[in-house]
Amino acid sequence: MRIGVIGAGQLGGTLATWCAESGHEVAVTSRHPDRLTDLVAHGDGHIRALTVPEAAAFGEVLFFAPNWESAREAIDLAHDAMAGKVVIDATNPARIDAPVEGTIPGAPGPGGLGLGGPGTGGPGPSGPGPSGPGSGGLNAGGADAGSLSAGGMGAVGLGSFAPGFPSALDVPSFVRVPAAPGTSPELGIPTRSGFEQLISWAPEAHWVKAFNTITTDVLDRRRGHDPLLAEWVCTDQRDAREAACRIIQELGFAPFFAGGPEAARLTETGGPLQRLEVDVQDAKDVLAEALATIH
Ligand SMILES: NC(=O)c1ccc[n+]([C@@H]2O[C@H](COP(=O)([O-])OP(=O)(O)OC[C@H]3O[C@@H](n4cnc5c(N)ncnc54)[C@H](OP(=O)(O)O)[C@@H]3O)[C@@H](O)[C@H]2O)c1
């Protein structure tokens, strides 16, 4: 598959490298193409450097991983090519950085990943990880996709994609997470999640939230190892969910559906799932606990 990575910094560069290792053709972007020399070389012919519009057009599936401050600008550049494509949003809104009330036990301190700050000056892909997803025995991505609610009706299945973890935990699809810490209508700061903001800027894209909670060093350490690390997936688009789950599995993690776009706030900076390193067998309980913090 052709994958476009918009914003090939620490996270995007790492994902680009892993996708190339998994056999995908990958296009990465930078406003400073010379910074991508090592990343392209590391891709063994499967990674090319393109402009943002070119990479967006190249990819059948896109990763969206710029700094949050640049997100709007990047969308403006990629917008035309995003329509109808699955876009995996790995960003965190930088302004949501206040302490979280009711954070679940084991969660990191306030501030999340501190992500979205000034650029680090270039891609930082780690070396090749362990050999693939391997031993988790996961089903094909999307095996559980039938539990997606249609048109806001019924319940949203929250099951993982691993055997033995059925969609036993269901919450009504109208569950809303509260305004994110640090946001306030009075201050003129949007109370919706960053993910919902992105969707509003490019509604024709098929957005899915994933890969935004865990730092690349932890991803690198956990990649492909049992017990597999749970990777939260938020979307209301079936094709986006299936594509993201497939890629998550290929890269050596266990996709775990957390809900629709409104659930993304649970995973973003300041949310109870941000920076939590969760084994897949614990994901259902951890998600239930995170949801409990919003009541
Ligand atoms: N680093 C992690 O471990 C991690 C983990 C989870 C989520 N995230 C999220 O991923 C996002 C990126 O984090 P990062 O640590 O990878 O940051 P980073 O290393 O600073 O990379 C940011 C990327 O954004 C690109 N960019 C900046 N302005 C742009 C613009 N106007 N148009 C297009 N691209 C632009 C930069 O490209 P240039 O070369 O042009 O500057 C660079 O490739 C953040 O939202 C963060 O919350 C990061």
The ligand as a MOL file (V3000), in Angstrom:
LIG
                    3D

  0  0  0     0  0            999 V3000
M  V30 BEGIN CTAB
M  V30 COUNTS 48 52 0 0 0
M  V30 BEGIN ATOM
M  V30 1 N 7.1650 12.2270 19.4850 0
M  V30 2 C 6.3470 11.3140 20.0130 0
M  V30 3 O 6.8050 10.3540 20.6640 0
M  V30 4 C 4.8610 11.4390 19.8040 0
M  V30 5 C 4.0320 10.4030 20.2810 0
M  V30 6 C 2.6580 10.4980 20.1120 0
M  V30 7 C 2.1100 11.5990 19.4530 0
M  V30 8 N 2.9410 12.5830 18.9860 0 CHG=1
M  V30 9 C 2.3110 13.7370 18.2810 0
M  V30 10 O 2.8390 13.7930 16.9830 0
M  V30 11 C 2.9160 15.1490 16.5540 0
M  V30 12 C 4.3350 15.4220 16.1290 0
M  V30 13 O 5.1900 15.2070 17.2370 0
M  V30 14 P 6.7480 14.9530 16.9960 0
M  V30 15 O 7.3350 14.7080 18.3130 0
M  V30 16 O 6.9390 13.9510 15.9150 0 CHG=-1
M  V30 17 O 7.1860 16.4050 16.5050 0
M  V30 18 P 8.4530 16.8170 15.6300 0
M  V30 19 O 9.5370 15.8300 15.7530 0
M  V30 20 O 8.7330 18.2260 15.9750 0
M  V30 21 O 7.9060 16.7510 14.1300 0
M  V30 22 C 6.9040 17.6090 13.7010 0
M  V30 23 C 6.7280 17.4730 12.2290 0
M  V30 24 O 5.7310 18.4180 11.8180 0
M  V30 25 C 6.1710 18.9870 10.6050 0
M  V30 26 N 5.6130 20.3010 10.3780 0
M  V30 27 C 5.7780 21.3960 11.1050 0
M  V30 28 N 5.1400 22.4250 10.5450 0
M  V30 29 C 4.5410 21.9410 9.4360 0
M  V30 30 C 3.7150 22.5220 8.4380 0
M  V30 31 N 3.3760 23.8180 8.5100 0
M  V30 32 N 3.2820 21.7550 7.4160 0
M  V30 33 C 3.6390 20.4520 7.3830 0
M  V30 34 N 4.4020 19.8350 8.3050 0
M  V30 35 C 4.8500 20.5830 9.3140 0
M  V30 36 C 7.6590 19.0850 10.7730 0
M  V30 37 O 8.2400 19.1880 9.5010 0
M  V30 38 P 9.4090 20.2110 9.1640 0
M  V30 39 O 10.5710 19.3480 8.9070 0
M  V30 40 O 8.8920 20.9190 7.9860 0
M  V30 41 O 9.6140 21.1140 10.3720 0
M  V30 42 C 7.9920 17.7740 11.4310 0
M  V30 43 O 8.1420 16.7650 10.4770 0
M  V30 44 C 2.5010 16.0150 17.7330 0
M  V30 45 O 1.1860 16.4490 17.5460 0
M  V30 46 C 2.6090 15.0830 18.9050 0
M  V30 47 O 1.6470 15.3970 19.8760 0
M  V30 48 C 4.2900 12.5290 19.1470 0
M  V30 END ATOM
M  V30 BEGIN BOND
M  V30 1 1 1 2
M  V30 2 2 2 3
M  V30 3 1 2 4
M  V30 4 1 4 5
M  V30 5 2 4 48
M  V30 6 2 5 6
M  V30 7 1 6 7
M  V30 8 2 7 8
M  V30 9 1 8 9
M  V30 10 1 8 48
M  V30 11 1 9 10
M  V30 12 1 9 46
M  V30 13 1 10 11
M  V30 14 1 11 12
M  V30 15 1 11 44
M  V30 16 1 12 13
M  V30 17 1 13 14
M  V30 18 2 14 15
M  V30 19 1 14 16
M  V30 20 1 14 17
M  V30 21 1 17 18
M  V30 22 2 18 19
M  V30 23 1 18 20
M  V30 24 1 18 21
M  V30 25 1 21 22
M  V30 26 1 22 23
M  V30 27 1 23 24
M  V30 28 1 23 42
M  V30 29 1 24 25
M  V30 30 1 25 26
M  V30 31 1 25 36
M  V30 32 1 26 27
M  V30 33 1 26 35
M  V30 34 2 27 28
M  V30 35 1 28 29
M  V30 36 1 29 30
M  V30 37 2 29 35
M  V30 38 1 30 31
M  V30 39 2 30 32
M  V30 40 1 32 33
M  V30 41 2 33 34
M  V30 42 1 34 35
M  V30 43 1 36 37
M  V30 44 1 36 42
M  V30 45 1 37 38
M  V30 46 2 38 39
M  V30 47 1 38 40
M  V30 48 1 38 41
M  V30 49 1 42 43
M  V30 50 1 44 45
M  V30 51 1 44 46
M  V30 52 1 46 47
M  V30 END BOND
M  V30 END CTAB
M  END
